[in-house]
């Protein structure tokens, strides 16, 4: 590859990274426009919120649902690689960021907040703080970067470990979360409520 071609490829890569950052900024501004709080109503910022059915859940930098967002990154890496096979890494990351940002906006809409309250274990769920939502997107990005660098077997193993660990510790994980949103199972809801 010639020097000019390498320089053009680097510019393209930088452009798509800026697009991904712009998508994250748009997500933050949209959530602000939706009336989301910047940080927890408690007024503090924690590195990790250990409570699941607490007012601090989904309000701080990370929580028990952070592994789900890392798994999103794994899945979106494989999806973007399949859909945009010949595209640059930056373009694939921008697509993944767009999907995650769209989910974060949907997740914090009244219809999904109400669905969480009625169909899942998240009885008192109020939605994410802007900080938590932005961090969810950043954790997805970390998962995306990990999947791009790690062998597939390691990424799959880590996803399974995340699912098993969070399923055991909090009786919820990405799989159960999606299942309970799409097709609630009363027996699972009862089991999850036994925390």
PESUL-V143188 format. One record per pair of residues at least 12 apart in sequence whose ideal C-beta (glycine too) atoms are under 10 Angstrom apart, sorted by the first residue. I is the first residue (numbers start at 1). J is the second residue. Records with the same first field share a line. If there is no record, write none. Layout:
# PESUL-V143188
I: J + J
This chain:
# PESUL-V143188
9: 88 + 90
10: 88 + 90
12: 87 + 88 + 90 + 91
13: 88 + 89 + 90 + 91 + 93
14: 90
15: 88 + 90 + 91 + 94
16: 87 + 88 + 89 + 90 + 91 + 92 + 93 + 94 + 95 + 97
17: 88 + 89 + 90 + 91 + 93 + 94 + 97
18: 90 + 94
19: 90 + 91 + 93 + 94 + 95 + 97 + 98
20: 90 + 91 + 92 + 93 + 94 + 95 + 96 + 97 + 98 + 100 + 101 + 137 + 141 + 144
21: 94 + 97 + 141
22: 94 + 97
23: 93 + 94 + 95 + 96 + 97 + 98 + 99 + 100 + 101 + 102 + 137
24: 97 + 98 + 100 + 101 + 104 + 133 + 134 + 137 + 138 + 141
25: 101 + 134
26: 97 + 98 + 101 + 105
27: 97 + 98 + 100 + 101 + 102 + 103 + 104 + 105 + 108 + 130 + 133 + 134 + 136 + 137
28: 101 + 104 + 130 + 131 + 133 + 134 + 137
29: 130
30: 101 + 104 + 105 + 108 + 130 + 133
31: 101 + 104 + 105 + 108 + 127 + 128 + 129 + 130 + 131 + 133 + 134
32: 130
34: 105 + 108 + 109 + 110 + 127 + 130
35: 108 + 127
36: 104 + 105 + 108 + 126 + 127 + 128 + 129 + 130 + 131 + 132 + 133
37: 59 + 126 + 127 + 128 + 129 + 130 + 131 + 132
38: 129 + 130 + 131 + 134
39: 59 + 60 + 61 + 129 + 130 + 131 + 132
40: 55 + 56 + 57 + 58 + 59 + 60 + 129 + 131 + 132
41: 55 + 56 + 59 + 126 + 129
42: 54 + 55 + 56 + 59 + 60
44: 56 + 59 + 60
45: 59 + 60 + 61 + 129 + 131 + 132
46: 59 + 60 + 61 + 62 + 63
47: 60 + 61 + 62
48: 60 + 61 + 62 + 63 + 64 + 66
49: 61 + 62 + 63 + 64 + 65 + 66 + 132
50: 63 + 64 + 169 + 170
51: 63 + 64 + 170
52: 64 + 65 + 121 + 122 + 166 + 169 + 170 + 171 + 172 + 192 + 195
53: 121 + 122 + 123 + 124 + 125 + 170 + 192 + 193 + 195
54: 124
55: 124 + 126
56: 129 + 132
57: 122 + 124 + 125 + 126 + 128 + 132 + 170
58: 107 + 108 + 116 + 122 + 125 + 126 + 127 + 128 + 129 + 132 + 133 + 136
59: 126 + 127 + 128 + 129 + 130 + 131 + 132 + 133
60: 128 + 129 + 131 + 132 + 135
61: 129 + 131 + 132 + 134 + 135 + 138 + 139
62: 132 + 135 + 136 + 138 + 139
63: 128 + 132 + 135 + 136 + 170
64: 165 + 166 + 169 + 170 + 172 + 173
65: 122 + 128 + 132 + 136 + 139 + 166 + 170 + 172 + 173 + 174 + 177
66: 132 + 135 + 136 + 139 + 140 + 142 + 143 + 162 + 166
67: 139 + 143 + 158 + 159 + 161 + 162 + 163 + 165 + 166 + 173 + 174
68: 136 + 139 + 140 + 143 + 159 + 162 + 163 + 166 + 172 + 173 + 174 + 175 + 176 + 177 + 178
69: 100 + 103 + 104 + 133 + 135 + 136 + 137 + 138 + 139 + 140 + 141 + 142 + 143 + 174
70: 136 + 139 + 140 + 141 + 142 + 143 + 144 + 146 + 147 + 158 + 159 + 162 + 174
71: 139 + 140 + 143 + 147 + 155 + 158 + 159 + 160 + 162 + 163 + 166 + 173 + 174 + 175
72: 96 + 99 + 100 + 103 + 136 + 137 + 139 + 140 + 141 + 143 + 144 + 174
73: 93 + 96 + 97 + 100 + 137 + 138 + 139 + 140 + 141 + 142 + 143 + 144 + 145 + 146 + 147 + 148 + 155 + 159
74: 140 + 143 + 144 + 146 + 147 + 148 + 150 + 152 + 155 + 156 + 158 + 159 + 162
75: 96 + 99 + 140 + 143 + 144 + 147 + 155 + 159 + 174
76: 92 + 93 + 95 + 96 + 97 + 98 + 99 + 100 + 103 + 140 + 141 + 143 + 144 + 147
77: 89 + 92 + 93 + 96 + 140 + 143 + 144 + 145 + 146 + 147 + 148 + 149 + 150 + 155
78: 96 + 144 + 147 + 152 + 155
79: 92 + 95 + 96 + 99
80: 92 + 93 + 94 + 95 + 96 + 97 + 98 + 99 + 144 + 147 + 148
81: 95 + 96 + 147 + 148
83: 95
84: 96
89: 144 + 145 + 148
92: 144 + 148
93: 140 + 141 + 144 + 145 + 148
95: 144
96: 137 + 140 + 141 + 143 + 144 + 147
97: 137 + 138 + 140 + 141 + 144
99: 137 + 140
100: 133 + 136 + 137 + 138 + 139 + 140 + 141 + 143 + 144
101: 133 + 134 + 136 + 137 + 140
103: 133 + 136 + 137 + 140
104: 128 + 130 + 132 + 133 + 134 + 136 + 137 + 140
105: 133
107: 125 + 127 + 128 + 133 + 136 + 181
108: 126 + 127 + 128 + 129 + 130 + 132 + 133
109: 127
110: 127
112: 125 + 127 + 181
113: 125 + 126 + 127 + 128
115: 180 + 181 + 182 + 184
116: 177 + 180 + 181
118: 184 + 189
119: 179 + 180 + 181 + 182 + 183 + 184 + 185 + 189
120: 172 + 176 + 177 + 179 + 180 + 181 + 184 + 188 + 189 + 192
121: 170 + 171 + 172 + 176 + 177 + 180 + 188 + 189 + 190 + 191 + 192 + 193 + 194 + 195
122: 172 + 177 + 180 + 192
123: 189 + 193
143: 155 + 158 + 159 + 162
146: 158
147: 159
159: 174
162: 174
163: 175 + 176
167: 192
169: 195
170: 192 + 195
171: 188 + 191 + 192 + 193 + 194 + 195
172: 188 + 192 + 195
176: 188 + 189 + 191 + 192
180: 192
